[in-house]
Amino acid sequence: MSANESSAIADSFFQPNEESVALIMGMGFSRNAAIHALFYTGNQSADLAVGWILENNDKNLDLPLDVHLQACSDSSDEDESFLPGDVFKAYKMVFAVNCELNMGTGKIAAQVAHATLRLFRNMMEDDSKAESMMAWSHTGEMKIVLRGDSTLHLETLAEQAATLKLEHYLVQDAGHTQVAPGSTTVLAVFGKIDDVDRVTGKLKLL
């Protein structure tokens, strides 16, 4: 793919939501970083895009999008298979934290880590599910932490995820610190971006 072809694809395939761009830039990020983030998160919301930026701040997000696409296509045929037509088929892992438990920052971090590992291991043990996990690794391993209202809220979201056949895991804490044994601390949900957003799209960033 030539630079001209890549630029033409970026211009014709993707037009960022300018309201979201303005909101992201108002948080101190560059316009190019905002466009990258909106591109890779389906142009859905400023909150989701900011989460993506924070997860991918090791990349050169100040490059224009067309230059970035060209670099990706030059570096690996494997990467090109995800750009740009399949970008909205990218996967993400979302964590809804049970805010009624009033867990400390360290406790939340530990519970989210636990949810990540269990869900990852569960999927990698099943060859039919491992493929989507590998696809996730090719699209930035997007992880977003959101606010859940209560145990009942997390259980309701888990039921919705099950109905949509999305991979999910509810963490039941052992209760050694801060919360009672058996407390539901975090719900992890994994799947294609648009499918996961049907479950967690209305939740706020933690």
C-alpha positions in Angstrom: 0.0 0.0 0.0 1.5 3.4 -1.0 1.4 6.5 1.1 -1.1 8.0 -1.3 -3.4 5.0 -1.1 -3.2 4.9 2.7 -4.0 8.6 2.9 -7.0 8.2 0.6 -8.3 5.3 2.7 -8.0 7.3 5.8 -9.8 10.3 4.3 -12.6 8.3 2.7 -13.1 5.7 5.4 -12.9 7.8 8.5 -14.2 11.2 9.5 -13.7 11.9 13.2 -16.5 13.2 15.4 -15.3 16.8 15.7 -17.2 17.4 19.0 -15.3 14.4 20.4 -12.0 15.7 19.0 -12.6 19.1 20.7 -13.4 17.4 24.0 -10.2 15.2 23.8 -8.1 18.2 22.9 -9.5 20.1 25.8 -8.0 17.4 28.1 -4.6 18.3 26.7 -4.1 15.7 24.0 -3.1 16.6 20.4 -5.6 16.6 17.5 -3.7 13.7 15.9 -3.9 11.6 19.1 -7.6 12.3 19.3 -8.1 11.2 15.7 -6.0 8.0 16.2 -8.1 7.2 19.3 -11.4 7.8 17.7 -10.4 5.7 14.7 -9.4 2.7 16.8 -12.5 2.9 19.1 -15.1 3.3 16.4 -15.6 7.0 16.6 -18.1 6.4 19.5 -17.2 8.7 22.4 -14.6 11.0 23.8 -14.4 8.9 27.0 -13.7 5.7 25.2 -11.1 7.4 23.0 -9.3 8.9 26.0 -9.2 5.5 27.6 -7.5 4.2 24.4 -5.0 7.0 24.4 -4.0 6.2 28.0 -3.6 2.5 27.1 -1.5 3.4 24.1 0.6 6.3 25.2 3.8 4.4 24.3 3.0 4.8 20.6 3.7 7.9 18.5 0.2 9.3 18.4 1.3 12.7 17.0 1.8 11.1 13.6 -1.0 11.9 11.1 -3.3 8.9 10.8 -2.4 8.2 7.1 1.3 8.1 8.0 0.5 5.7 10.9 -1.6 3.4 8.6 1.3 3.4 6.1 3.8 2.4 8.8 1.5 -0.4 9.9 1.0 -1.8 6.4 4.8 -1.6 5.8 5.7 -3.3 9.0 3.6 -6.5 8.8 1.1 -8.1 6.5 -0.5 -9.5 9.7 -1.3 -5.9 10.9 -2.6 -4.9 7.5 -5.3 -7.5 7.8 -6.9 -5.3 10.5 -6.6 -2.0 8.7 -8.7 -0.2 8.0 -11.8 -2.2 7.0 -11.8 -4.5 10.0 -11.0 -1.8 12.6 -14.5 -1.8 13.9 -14.2 -5.5 14.4 -11.5 -4.9 16.9 -11.9 -6.4 20.4 -11.8 -4.9 23.8 -11.9 -6.0 27.4 -14.0 -3.9 29.8 -14.1 -4.0 33.6 -17.1 -2.7 35.6 -16.0 -2.0 39.2 -18.5 -2.4 42.0 -18.5 1.1 43.4 -20.8 0.4 46.3 -18.0 -1.5 48.0 -15.9 1.7 48.3 -12.7 -0.2 47.6 -9.3 1.6 47.8 -7.2 2.2 44.7 -4.9 -0.7 45.3 -7.8 -3.1 46.0 -9.5 -2.1 42.7 -6.2 -2.6 40.8 -5.8 -6.0 42.3 -9.4 -7.0 41.5 -9.1 -5.8 37.9 -5.9 -7.7 37.5 -7.5 -10.8 38.8 -10.4 -10.4 36.4 -8.0 -9.9 33.5 -6.0 -13.0 34.2 -9.0 -15.3 34.8 -10.8 -14.2 31.7 -7.6 -14.4 29.6 -6.8 -17.9 30.9 -10.3 -19.2 30.4 -10.3 -18.1 26.8 -6.8 -19.3 26.0 -7.7 -22.8 27.2 -10.3 -23.0 24.5 -8.9 -23.0 20.9 -12.1 -21.6 19.4 -11.8 -18.6 21.8 -8.1 -18.1 21.7 -8.2 -16.8 18.1 -10.3 -13.7 19.2 -7.8 -13.1 22.1 -5.0 -13.1 19.5 -6.9 -10.6 17.4 -7.2 -8.4 20.5 -3.4 -8.4 20.8 -3.2 -7.1 17.3 -5.4 -4.1 18.0 -3.8 -2.7 21.1 -5.2 -5.0 23.8 -7.8 -2.3 24.7 -8.8 -2.3 28.3 -11.3 0.1 29.8 -12.2 0.4 33.5 -15.7 1.7 34.2 -18.0 2.4 37.2 -20.6 -0.2 38.2 -23.3 0.8 40.7 -23.7 -2.2 42.8 -23.5 -6.0 43.0 -27.0 -6.3 41.4 -25.8 -4.0 38.6 -22.8 -6.1 37.9 -24.9 -9.3 37.9 -27.4 -7.7 35.5 -24.6 -6.7 33.2 -23.2 -10.2 33.3 -26.6 -11.6 32.4 -26.7 -9.2 29.4 -23.2 -10.3 28.4 -24.3 -14.0 28.6 -27.4 -13.3 26.4 -25.1 -11.8 23.8 -22.7 -14.7 24.1 -19.9 -12.4 25.2 -17.0 -13.8 27.3 -17.2 -12.5 30.8 -16.1 -13.2 34.4 -17.4 -12.0 37.8 -14.8 -11.8 40.5 -15.9 -13.1 43.9 -13.3 -11.9 46.4 -12.0 -14.1 49.1 -12.5 -11.3 51.6 -9.0 -11.1 53.1 -9.0 -7.3 53.0 -11.5 -4.4 52.8 -14.6 -6.4 51.7 -16.6 -9.3 53.0 -15.9 -12.8 51.7 -17.8 -13.6 48.5 -18.2 -9.9 47.5 -18.6 -9.3 43.8 -15.9 -6.8 43.1 -15.5 -6.6 39.3 -17.1 -7.8 36.1 -14.9 -8.4 33.1 -16.5 -8.5 29.6 -14.6 -9.3 26.4 -15.7 -9.1 22.8 -16.0 -7.0 19.7 -16.2 -3.3 20.5 -19.8 -2.7 19.3 -21.0 -5.9 21.0 -19.4 -5.0 24.4 -20.8 -1.5 24.2 -24.3 -2.9 24.0 -23.6 -4.1 27.6 -21.3 -1.4 29.1 -21.6 1.5 26.6 -23.5 3.7 29.0 -21.2 3.3 32.0 -18.8 6.1 33.0 -15.0 5.9 33.3 -13.8 5.1 36.8 
